[in-house]
Amino acid sequence: MPQLNPSPWFAILVFSWLVLLAIVVPKTLNHTFPNEPALQSTQTLKTNPWNWSW
């Protein structure tokens, strides 16, 4: 049964993973975001209690 012969499919699997890891992943990691995250202040804001009208 030729479909059980792993030699051509294993080579295709290894080659596709090498292409993915060597070409696609570095290209996607080189992209930068237009808005870099900014540090938030550590000060807490003073909140007023809510007075219900009823």
OpenMM code with the backbone's topology and positions (N, CA, C; nanometers):
from openmm import Vec3, app, unit

residues = "MET PRO GLN LEU ASN PRO SER PRO TRP PHE ALA ILE LEU VAL PHE SER TRP LEU VAL LEU LEU ALA ILE VAL VAL PRO LYS THR LEU ASN HIS THR PHE PRO ASN GLU PRO ALA LEU GLN SER THR GLN THR LEU LYS THR ASN PRO TRP ASN TRP SER TRP".split()
positions = [
    Vec3(0.0839, -0.1178, 0.0000),
    Vec3(0.0000, 0.0000, 0.0000),
    Vec3(0.0884, 0.1241, 0.0000),
    Vec3(0.0918, 0.1998, -0.1063),
    Vec3(0.1869, 0.3105, -0.1176),
    Vec3(0.1554, 0.4287, -0.0264),
    Vec3(0.0314, 0.4441, 0.0179),
    Vec3(0.0009, 0.5587, 0.1026),
    Vec3(0.0618, 0.5455, 0.2418),
    Vec3(0.1093, 0.4259, 0.2760),
    Vec3(0.1726, 0.4074, 0.4061),
    Vec3(0.3225, 0.4315, 0.4014),
    Vec3(0.3764, 0.4631, 0.2849),
    Vec3(0.5188, 0.4904, 0.2725),
    Vec3(0.5444, 0.6321, 0.3255),
    Vec3(0.6167, 0.6472, 0.4384),
    Vec3(0.6313, 0.7795, 0.4989),
    Vec3(0.7394, 0.8665, 0.4355),
    Vec3(0.8193, 0.8126, 0.3455),
    Vec3(0.9350, 0.8897, 0.2978),
    Vec3(0.8967, 1.0179, 0.2237),
    Vec3(0.8059, 1.0216, 0.1258),
    Vec3(0.7800, 1.1517, 0.0616),
    Vec3(0.7011, 1.2464, 0.1516),
    Vec3(0.6109, 1.1960, 0.2322),
    Vec3(0.5287, 1.2836, 0.3163),
    Vec3(0.6089, 1.3420, 0.4314),
    Vec3(0.7022, 1.2657, 0.4829),
    Vec3(0.7862, 1.3189, 0.5907),
    Vec3(0.8763, 1.4301, 0.5385),
    Vec3(0.9293, 1.4153, 0.4188),
    Vec3(1.0133, 1.5199, 0.3600),
    Vec3(0.9316, 1.6460, 0.3337),
    Vec3(0.8085, 1.6308, 0.2868),
    Vec3(0.7216, 1.7465, 0.2649),
    Vec3(0.6902, 1.8147, 0.3969),
    Vec3(0.6639, 1.7377, 0.5003),
    Vec3(0.6357, 1.7947, 0.6326),
    Vec3(0.7554, 1.8721, 0.6859),
    Vec3(0.8723, 1.8141, 0.6777),
    Vec3(0.9930, 1.8810, 0.7285),
    Vec3(1.0218, 2.0059, 0.6476),
    Vec3(1.0096, 2.0003, 0.5166),
    Vec3(1.0373, 2.1163, 0.4330),
    Vec3(0.9371, 2.2288, 0.4593),
    Vec3(0.8113, 2.1947, 0.4773),
    Vec3(0.7118, 2.2987, 0.5038),
    Vec3(0.7359, 2.3651, 0.6392),
    Vec3(0.7764, 2.2890, 0.7403),
    Vec3(0.8072, 2.3491, 0.8698),
    Vec3(0.9317, 2.4364, 0.8621),
    Vec3(1.0307, 2.3948, 0.7823),
    Vec3(1.1504, 2.4778, 0.7665),
    Vec3(1.1168, 2.6093, 0.6976),
    Vec3(1.0306, 2.6048, 0.5979),
    Vec3(0.9886, 2.7286, 0.5314),
    Vec3(0.9120, 2.8170, 0.6292),
    Vec3(0.8232, 2.7571, 0.7053),
    Vec3(0.7461, 2.8346, 0.8019),
    Vec3(0.8361, 2.9010, 0.9051),
    Vec3(0.9288, 2.8263, 0.9603),
    Vec3(1.0130, 2.8801, 1.0671),
    Vec3(1.1211, 2.9747, 1.0162),
    Vec3(1.1696, 2.9532, 0.8950),
    Vec3(1.2801, 3.0350, 0.8456),
    Vec3(1.2342, 3.1595, 0.7713),
    Vec3(1.1160, 3.1582, 0.7130),
    Vec3(1.0740, 3.2718, 0.6295),
    Vec3(0.9533, 3.3432, 0.6877),
    Vec3(0.8490, 3.2709, 0.7188),
    Vec3(0.7228, 3.3342, 0.7560),
    Vec3(0.7295, 3.3952, 0.8959),
    Vec3(0.7846, 3.3254, 0.9914),
    Vec3(0.7863, 3.3748, 1.1293),
    Vec3(0.8712, 3.5013, 1.1444),
    Vec3(0.9927, 3.5089, 1.0903),
    Vec3(1.0663, 3.6362, 1.1039),
    Vec3(0.9983, 3.7537, 1.0345),
    Vec3(0.9312, 3.7284, 0.9224),
    Vec3(0.8618, 3.8384, 0.8549),
    Vec3(0.7462, 3.8909, 0.9389),
    Vec3(0.6748, 3.8035, 1.0047),
    Vec3(0.5637, 3.8509, 1.0872),
    Vec3(0.6131, 3.9169, 1.2160),
    Vec3(0.7263, 3.8747, 1.2671),
    Vec3(0.7768, 3.9359, 1.3898),
    Vec3(0.8404, 4.0728, 1.3658),
    Vec3(0.8719, 4.1058, 1.2413),
    Vec3(0.9318, 4.2359, 1.2120),
    Vec3(0.8296, 4.3479, 1.2055),
    Vec3(0.7027, 4.3152, 1.2029),
    Vec3(0.6003, 4.4191, 1.1969),
    Vec3(0.5939, 4.4931, 1.3299),
    Vec3(0.5741, 4.6238, 1.3208),
    Vec3(0.5610, 4.7052, 1.4413),
    Vec3(0.4187, 4.7604, 1.4478),
    Vec3(0.3744, 4.7858, 1.5655),
    Vec3(0.2425, 4.8412, 1.5875),
    Vec3(0.2486, 4.9931, 1.5731),
    Vec3(0.1485, 5.0559, 1.5140),
    Vec3(0.1535, 5.2016, 1.4990),
    Vec3(0.1428, 5.2750, 1.6320),
    Vec3(0.0753, 5.2183, 1.7282),
    Vec3(0.0607, 5.2814, 1.8593),
    Vec3(0.1302, 5.1944, 1.9629),
    Vec3(0.2458, 5.2388, 2.0060),
    Vec3(0.3179, 5.1643, 2.1089),
    Vec3(0.2470, 5.1837, 2.2429),
    Vec3(0.2431, 5.0813, 2.3262),
    Vec3(0.1758, 5.0965, 2.4551),
    Vec3(0.2511, 5.1944, 2.5459),
    Vec3(0.1758, 5.2785, 2.6127),
    Vec3(0.2338, 5.3777, 2.7030),
    Vec3(0.2176, 5.3292, 2.8471),
    Vec3(0.3100, 5.3701, 2.9300),
    Vec3(0.3029, 5.3340, 3.0711),
    Vec3(0.1932, 5.4145, 3.1389),
    Vec3(0.1155, 5.3491, 3.2216),
    Vec3(0.0121, 5.4184, 3.2952),
    Vec3(0.0684, 5.4671, 3.4280),
    Vec3(0.0114, 5.5746, 3.4764),
    Vec3(0.0588, 5.6283, 3.6036),
    Vec3(0.0128, 5.5369, 3.7179),
    Vec3(0.0894, 5.5400, 3.8252),
    Vec3(0.0572, 5.4563, 3.9404),
    Vec3(-0.0301, 5.5289, 4.0408),
    Vec3(-0.0648, 5.6557, 4.0147),
    Vec3(-0.1480, 5.7309, 4.1073),
    Vec3(-0.2930, 5.6851, 4.0933),
    Vec3(-0.3598, 5.6748, 4.2072),
    Vec3(-0.5008, 5.6364, 4.2051),
    Vec3(-0.5866, 5.7625, 4.2051),
    Vec3(-0.6928, 5.7590, 4.1279),
    Vec3(-0.7819, 5.8737, 4.1215),
    Vec3(-0.8788, 5.8725, 4.2392),
    Vec3(-0.9089, 5.9931, 4.2904),
    Vec3(-1.0030, 6.0033, 4.4013),
    Vec3(-1.1448, 5.9949, 4.3463),
    Vec3(-1.2218, 5.9032, 4.3964),
    Vec3(-1.3598, 5.8869, 4.3509),
    Vec3(-1.4549, 5.9360, 4.4588),
    Vec3(-1.5639, 5.9963, 4.4143),
    Vec3(-1.6658, 6.0455, 4.5069),
    Vec3(-1.7752, 5.9407, 4.5208),
    Vec3(-1.8344, 5.9288, 4.6385),
    Vec3(-1.9443, 5.8329, 4.6522),
    Vec3(-2.0660, 5.8779, 4.5738),
    Vec3(-2.1432, 5.7820, 4.5274),
    Vec3(-2.2617, 5.8126, 4.4464),
    Vec3(-2.3824, 5.8308, 4.5388),
    Vec3(-2.4463, 5.9441, 4.5230),
    Vec3(-2.5656, 5.9718, 4.6028),
    Vec3(-2.6883, 5.9390, 4.5185),
    Vec3(-2.7620, 5.8388, 4.5630),
    Vec3(-2.8816, 5.7985, 4.4887),
    Vec3(-2.9947, 5.8948, 4.5207),
    Vec3(-3.0754, 5.9263, 4.4207),
    Vec3(-3.1788, 6.0288, 4.4361),
    Vec3(-3.3061, 5.9766, 4.5002),
    Vec3(-3.3233, 5.8512, 4.5246),
    Vec3(-3.4484, 5.8030, 4.5828),
    Vec3(-3.4347, 5.7624, 4.7268),
] * unit.nanometer
topology = app.Topology()
chain = topology.addChain("A")
for resn in residues:
    res = topology.addResidue(resn, chain)
    for name in ("N", "CA", "C"):
        topology.addAtom(name, app.Element.getBySymbol(name[0]), res)
